[in-house]
Amino acid sequence: AGNLALAGGAALVAFGVKSVGAFQALALESGKMSDALGLTTEEASRYIEVANDVGVSTESITNSIGRMNVTAAKTPDAFAAIGAELVKNADGTTNVNETFLSTVAALNKIPDATQRAAAAQKIFGKGWKDMAELIGVGADGIRTALDSVEGGKVIDDKEVERAKKFRDSLDALRGVSEELGIVVGGALVPALTDAADALMTVKDAAAAAGDILPDMPGWFDDV
């Protein structure tokens, strides 16, 4: 029973460590994507989950939507040219989520694969190929998938701040640990040097004794 209790406790600790790591990774990645793309933190975390489900990396979706934002700023007419809409918020800023979904919908209405590829490249750049699986899901499919992400995987701003604070605390603790290691190491070096010198003295003495008493066992050298 004691062994089972210990094993259960170890499993709970391991699960806790894994859970913290998973939360940290998702929260920090969501915050980073939100800052880079202009999505809300919640939208970013949903996109990370949906993209991962279809094998699209967070880096790919960040790069592609980031390029879409550049296109929106420099050549906004490119969206109308492929039948998409550059959606704006009430304050005049670009609604990144709705613009992306509108673009996906427009691309899926182009029947010719060559023309569709050319249109996708105009908006997303050459990296659109890495997004092909997600684009293929279609705007309605993506919207449904985003809405279906489990609540526990949706990250808000407060959770991102908690993750950042925890990261900073670990960094500070790591710095203290490294400093402590250097201090302790510096204190131990003289003692270890004396111990090493003493052992060499013992070894030399044992070797000399062995020469004087050749019939004695060789364990002097082992000492």
PEJO-V228141 format. One record per residue. N is the residue number from 1. RES is the residue in three letters. SS is DSSP state (hx for helix, st for strand, lp for the rest). OMEGA is omega in whole degrees, 0 to 359 (NA if undefined). D_LAST is the distance of its C-alpha to the last C-alpha in Angstrom with 1 decimal. Layout:
BEGIN
n: (N;N)
res: (RES;RES)
ss: (SS;SS)
omega: (OMEGA;OMEGA)
d_last: (D_LAST;D_LAST)
END
This chain:
BEGIN
n: (1;2;3;4;5;6;7;8;9;10;11;12;13;14;15;16;17;18;19;20;21;22;23;24;25;26;27;28;29;30;31;32;33;34;35;36;37;38;39;40;41;42;43;44;45;46;47;48;49;50;51;52;53;54;55;56;57;58;59;60;61;62;63;64;65;66;67;68;69;70;71;72;73;74;75;76;77;78;79;80;81;82;83;84;85;86;87;88;89;90;91;92;93;94;95;96;97;98;99;100;101;102;103;104;105;106;107;108;109;110;111;112;113;114;115;116;117;118;119;120;121;122;123;124;125;126;127;128;129;130;131;132;133;134;135;136;137;138;139;140;141;142;143;144;145;146;147;148;149;150;151;152;153;154;155;156;157;158;159;160;161;162;163;164;165;166;167;168;169;170;171;172;173;174;175;176;177;178;179;180;181;182;183;184;185;186;187;188;189;190;191;192;193;194;195;196;197;198;199;200;201;202;203;204;205;206;207;208;209;210;211;212;213;214;215;216;217;218;219;220;221;222;223)
res: (ALA;GLY;ASN;LEU;ALA;LEU;ALA;GLY;GLY;ALA;ALA;LEU;VAL;ALA;PHE;GLY;VAL;LYS;SER;VAL;GLY;ALA;PHE;GLN;ALA;LEU;ALA;LEU;GLU;SER;GLY;LYS;MET;SER;ASP;ALA;LEU;GLY;LEU;THR;THR;GLU;GLU;ALA;SER;ARG;TYR;ILE;GLU;VAL;ALA;ASN;ASP;VAL;GLY;VAL;SER;THR;GLU;SER;ILE;THR;ASN;SER;ILE;GLY;ARG;MET;ASN;VAL;THR;ALA;ALA;LYS;THR;PRO;ASP;ALA;PHE;ALA;ALA;ILE;GLY;ALA;GLU;LEU;VAL;LYS;ASN;ALA;ASP;GLY;THR;THR;ASN;VAL;ASN;GLU;THR;PHE;LEU;SER;THR;VAL;ALA;ALA;LEU;ASN;LYS;ILE;PRO;ASP;ALA;THR;GLN;ARG;ALA;ALA;ALA;ALA;GLN;LYS;ILE;PHE;GLY;LYS;GLY;TRP;LYS;ASP;MET;ALA;GLU;LEU;ILE;GLY;VAL;GLY;ALA;ASP;GLY;ILE;ARG;THR;ALA;LEU;ASP;SER;VAL;GLU;GLY;GLY;LYS;VAL;ILE;ASP;ASP;LYS;GLU;VAL;GLU;ARG;ALA;LYS;LYS;PHE;ARG;ASP;SER;LEU;ASP;ALA;LEU;ARG;GLY;VAL;SER;GLU;GLU;LEU;GLY;ILE;VAL;VAL;GLY;GLY;ALA;LEU;VAL;PRO;ALA;LEU;THR;ASP;ALA;ALA;ASP;ALA;LEU;MET;THR;VAL;LYS;ASP;ALA;ALA;ALA;ALA;ALA;GLY;ASP;ILE;LEU;PRO;ASP;MET;PRO;GLY;TRP;PHE;ASP;ASP;VAL)
ss: (lp;hx;hx;hx;hx;hx;hx;hx;hx;hx;hx;hx;hx;hx;hx;hx;hx;hx;hx;hx;hx;hx;hx;hx;hx;hx;hx;hx;hx;hx;hx;hx;hx;hx;hx;hx;hx;lp;lp;lp;hx;hx;hx;hx;hx;hx;hx;hx;hx;hx;hx;hx;hx;lp;lp;lp;lp;hx;hx;hx;hx;hx;hx;hx;hx;hx;hx;hx;hx;hx;hx;hx;hx;hx;lp;lp;hx;hx;hx;hx;hx;lp;lp;lp;lp;lp;lp;st;lp;lp;lp;lp;lp;st;lp;hx;hx;hx;hx;hx;hx;hx;hx;hx;hx;hx;hx;hx;lp;lp;lp;lp;hx;hx;hx;hx;hx;hx;hx;hx;hx;hx;hx;hx;lp;hx;hx;hx;hx;hx;hx;hx;hx;hx;hx;hx;hx;lp;hx;hx;hx;hx;hx;hx;hx;hx;hx;hx;lp;lp;hx;hx;hx;lp;lp;lp;hx;hx;hx;hx;hx;hx;hx;hx;hx;hx;hx;hx;hx;hx;hx;hx;hx;hx;hx;hx;hx;hx;hx;hx;hx;hx;hx;hx;hx;hx;hx;hx;hx;hx;hx;hx;hx;hx;hx;hx;hx;hx;hx;hx;hx;hx;hx;hx;hx;hx;hx;hx;hx;hx;hx;hx;lp;lp;lp;lp;lp;lp;hx;hx;hx;hx;lp)
omega: (178;179;179;179;179;180;178;178;179;180;179;178;180;178;179;179;179;181;178;179;180;179;180;183;182;183;181;179;178;178;180;180;179;180;185;190;183;172;170;179;179;179;181;181;178;179;178;181;182;180;179;181;181;175;178;184;177;179;181;182;177;180;184;179;175;177;176;179;177;178;179;181;187;182;184;181;181;181;179;182;179;178;179;179;174;188;181;172;181;181;177;177;181;173;188;182;183;177;178;180;177;179;178;179;180;180;182;176;179;186;183;184;181;178;179;179;180;180;180;180;178;183;188;184;183;181;181;181;178;181;188;181;181;178;181;178;180;183;181;179;179;180;178;180;178;181;185;180;182;183;181;181;178;185;176;184;181;179;176;179;178;179;179;179;179;178;180;179;178;178;179;179;179;179;178;180;179;179;179;179;179;180;180;179;179;180;183;185;180;181;179;177;178;180;179;179;180;179;177;178;178;181;180;179;179;179;179;178;178;178;181;182;186;181;180;179;182;183;175;180;179;177;NA)
d_last: (44.3;41.3;39.6;43.0;43.4;40.0;40.8;44.2;42.9;40.4;43.3;45.5;43.0;42.6;46.3;46.7;44.3;46.2;49.5;48.7;47.6;50.8;53.0;51.4;51.8;55.5;56.5;55.1;56.5;59.8;60.0;59.2;61.9;64.4;63.9;64.2;67.2;69.3;68.9;68.4;64.9;66.2;67.8;64.6;62.5;65.2;65.3;61.5;61.7;64.8;63.5;60.2;62.2;63.9;60.9;61.8;58.9;59.2;58.9;61.8;64.1;63.3;64.0;67.2;68.7;67.7;69.7;72.6;72.6;72.9;75.7;77.5;77.3;78.3;80.5;81.7;84.5;82.0;81.8;85.6;85.7;83.6;85.4;82.8;83.2;81.4;81.3;81.4;80.6;83.2;81.8;82.1;78.4;77.4;76.7;73.7;73.4;77.1;77.4;74.5;76.2;79.5;78.0;76.4;79.7;81.6;79.2;79.5;83.3;83.2;83.7;82.9;79.1;79.5;81.5;79.1;76.2;78.0;79.0;75.4;74.1;76.8;75.4;71.7;71.0;69.1;66.5;69.2;67.9;64.7;67.0;69.3;68.0;68.7;72.0;73.0;72.7;75.7;76.6;77.7;74.6;72.3;74.2;74.0;70.2;69.7;71.6;69.7;66.2;64.7;65.0;61.2;60.7;63.3;61.8;63.8;63.4;61.9;59.1;58.4;58.2;55.7;53.6;53.7;52.8;49.8;48.7;49.0;47.1;44.2;44.3;44.2;41.4;39.4;40.1;38.9;35.7;35.0;35.7;33.5;30.6;31.2;31.4;28.3;26.4;27.8;26.7;23.1;22.5;22.3;19.9;17.6;18.0;17.0;13.9;13.0;14.0;11.9;8.6;10.1;10.9;7.6;6.7;10.2;10.2;7.6;9.9;12.8;12.1;11.9;15.2;16.8;15.9;16.4;17.0;13.6;11.6;9.3;6.3;5.2;5.4;3.8;0.0)
END
